[in-house]
Amino acid sequence: MTALGLDFPVFEPGWVWLVGAGPGDPGLLTLHAVNAMQQADVVVYDALVDERILNLLRADAKRIYAGKRGGRPSSKQTDISLQLVELAKQGLRVLRLKGGDPFVFGRGGEEGMTLVDHNVPFRVVPGITAGIAGAAYAGIPTTHRDCNSSVTFVTGHGSSGDVPDNINWAALAKGAPVLVMYMAMKHLRRISAELMTNGRSGDEPLAVINQATTPDQGILITTLEKAADDVERAGVEPPAVCILGKVVGLRDRLNWLSPQDDVKSVRNVPFEQVLELISTPSDPLKDQG
């Protein structure tokens, strides 16, 4: 990489890096993320981090699972944050590996504030969030100038486990042409009812994308009114993102994974081969010849 004129930050002992691992496909990792994974002494990772991504960690790095899944026994957020502090105080290079992006419904802000309170230096490495990548892998653009000039991200699952009580449903129904809903599966029936009560059409197209960008990706196209029943009937399980809006209709033409509708239909090359390609300087004379 250095031969290409690319320099990457050194992961210093005693630092914590909050790194987004993306939605699942290892190819969507940033180079900063891979750099961090190759230097970290200890990795505290979430439930949504794909096993193929964990395989890219330094072989001798210690792994600590800190998954949080709704309705299941899981670590408390306070304990996770303080664990990062404790590990950093030991002089370790601490990688906090989070699915998607650390600052998009990922509680990275909470962890960062704890690090600040304890004078622990940290770095944030953004990741591709599932709401954008999942939609793209389903052939749905989150913005399209013929459909919308804004997009709204909303969570359907608050810290209490219920729908957050500070959501202005009337404002969302009337002012958000495209809604990208995270962690909405458990309360999809209530969310749909709130939106329709506040003026959203029940016929509006809605896409449910689960296991986004992984070989197990599933896509269900329905409507706002029928979404909860269709999800239940199809047995769709989280993790999933829901996309509501006119843009869902563009999938008919932009479904680049068709006709298999399966991430596994994409040909792959070994990761090591990709690294070799991007780390070997090209020969200008050879390129001209």
N, C-alpha and C positions, 0 to 999 in steps of 0.2 A: 504493500500500500504506500509505503514511503517513497518507493521508486516512481510512483505516479504523482508525487507532490502532494499527497494527502497526509495530514498529521492528525492524530487523535489524542485526546487528553489522557494523561496518566491517572490511574485510579490510585490515589494516595492512601496509605494506611490511616485508619481512624475516620475515614469518610464514609458516608452513606450515599449511594446513588439510587434514586427513585426512577426505575426504568419501565417504560411501557413495552410489553411483549407483543402488542398487537392482538388481533382477534383470534389467531390460531394458526394460520398458514405461516410457517417459518420464513418464507420468502418475503413476508411483509415486515420483518424485523428491520430496524434501521442499522446502519453500520456502527453508530454509536452504541447501540444495544449489544451488538455482537462483541464490540471492543470491551464493554463492561463485563460481559459474560466470560471472556477469556482472562480477565484479571482478578475477578472477585475471589476472595477467600471463603466467604460464606454467602449463601443465597437464601433469602426468605421469600418464598413464592406462593402465589395464589392458586386457588382451585382451577381457575380458568386458563392457566398457562399450559399449553399443549406439551405433551410428553416429548414430541420431536424437538421442541425448543429447548427443553431441559437437557436433551442430549448434546446440545452445543456448549454446555457449561464446561469450564475447566475440569478435567477428570478428578482432581483432588479437592475440588471445592465442596465444602460441607453444605448439605441441603436441609432446610428447615421448612416444613409445610405449615402454612398459615392460612389455609383456605377458609373462606366465609361463604356459606351457601344457605339461602333462606330456608328456614324450617328444620335445619339440621344442626347438630352440635358443632360449634366452631369457636375459634379463638376470639376473645374480645378485642375490639379495636385498640383500646387503651393498652392492653398487654402487648399487642404486636408493636405498637409505637415505642413503648418502653424497652422492648427487646432489641429494637434497632439501636437505641441509645446504648444499652449495655454492651452489645457486640462491638460497636464503634469504640467505646471506651477501652476495650481490650486491644485496640490497635489493629483491628481487622479491617479489611476492605469489604464493606457490607453492601450487597446488592439486594435491593428490594424489588423483586420482579413481579409486575402486576399485569394482568390481562388488559388488553386495550391500551388506553392512555391513563397515566396516573392521576390526571386532573379532571377526567371526565367520568363522574360518578365512581371514581376509584379510590376515594379517601386519601389520595396523595397529599392533599392540602392539610389534612389533619395530622398526618405523619410528619410532614415538613414542619409544621408549627411546633410539634413536640421536639423535633431536632433543634429548632431554633431556641426553644426554652432551655435546652440542656447544652447549648453551645457546641453542637455537633455540626461540622461542615457537611454540606450535601450538594448534590447536583441532580437536576431533573432531566431525564431523557424522554421526550414525548414519544408516544406510540400511536399507531393508527387505531382509531376507535371503531368498535364493531358497528356502530350506527351508520358509519360511512362505508366501511369495507364490506359489511354484510349486504348492504343495499347494492353496492357496486357488483359484487359477485352474483347477485340475483338479477343483474341487468336493470337496476333501478337507480337513476341518478337522484341524489337528494335535492339538487337544484336543476332547473331547466327553464330557460327564460320564457318559454311559451306556457309554463305552468305556474311558476312561483319565483318570487324575488326574495324570499326569506324561508328559513327552516328553523324549527324549534326542537331542541332536545329536552326531554322530560323523563323523569323517573317515576315509575308506578309503585315504588317500594321504598318507604322511608325507614329510618332507623328503628322505628317501633314495629316494623313488619307490615304495617298497613299503608294504604295510599297516603302520601303526605297531605296534611291538612292545610298547607299554605299554597296549594295550587289554585289559581284563578281559572276555573274551567270555562267560564263565560269568555274570558279574554282569549284563552287558547282556541276555543271553538270558533270564535269570530276573527281572530287576528293571526292565526298560524296556518297558512295554506298547506304546509307539510309538517307533520309531527313525526319525530323519531322517538319512539318510546322504549326505554330500557327497563328491564325487570318489571314488566307489566303483565306477565302471564297469569300470575296468581290472582290479580284483580282486574283482568281484562273485561269481565262482564260489567263491573261497576264503572270502569273508565269509559267504556263504550256508552253506557247509559248517561253518564255525566256530559259527555260531548254531544250526544243527540238531544238531550234535554235543553242544552244551551244553543241549539240551532244547527248542529252538524248533520248533514244528510246521512241516513242509514245506508244509502246506496253507494257511498264513497268507497273506493277500493282501498283495501288494507292488505299488506303483505306481512306474514310472520316468517322470520328467517331464524332457524335454530341451528346451533353448532356452526355458526357462520365461518366460511372460508376453510373449513376442515373437510376431510373426505366424507364425513357424516352429515354435511350440510343438508338441511331440508328447507323447502320453500312451500308455503301455503298461501295461495291468493284467495282472498275472500272479500267481504264487505264489512263495514263498521258494525252494521246491525247483526250480521251472522257470525262475526269473528269468534265470539266466545263459544258458541255451539260447534262451529266447525273445528276449532282447536281441540275441544273435548272429544269430538267424534273421531278426529284423526289421531288422537293420542300424542299430540305435539308436546314435548317436554322442554323446559328451560335447560341451558341458557338460550335466550332468544331475544331478538329485537323486533319491534313492530313498526312498520312504515305506513303512515296514513296520508293519503293525498293523491292528487291527479297524476303525479309522477309514477305511481305504481303501474298505470296503464301503459307506460313507455316500455315496460318489460317485453311486451309482445314483439318489439322490433330490436331491443337492445340486449336480449338474452344471449350473451356471447358464449355461454356454456351449452347451448342447445345443440343437438336435440337430446343429448343424454341427461341434461339437467343435473349433472353430477360433477363435483369438483375432481373426482378421480379420472374424469375423461381428459384432463389436461396432462400432456406428456411432461415428464420431469427429468432433470439431470442431477447427478450427485452434487451436494453442496460443495464438496472439495473441488470439483471441477469448476464451479462458479468462482470460487476464491482464486483458483489458478488463473482464470480468464481475466479477472479484474486486478490481479496483483502482478501480472507479467506485462511490462511495457511493450507497446507495439513497435515494430521496426518500420519507420517511415518509408525507407527504400523498398521494403517488401510490400508495404501497402500500395505504393505507387506502381509496383510491378504487377 
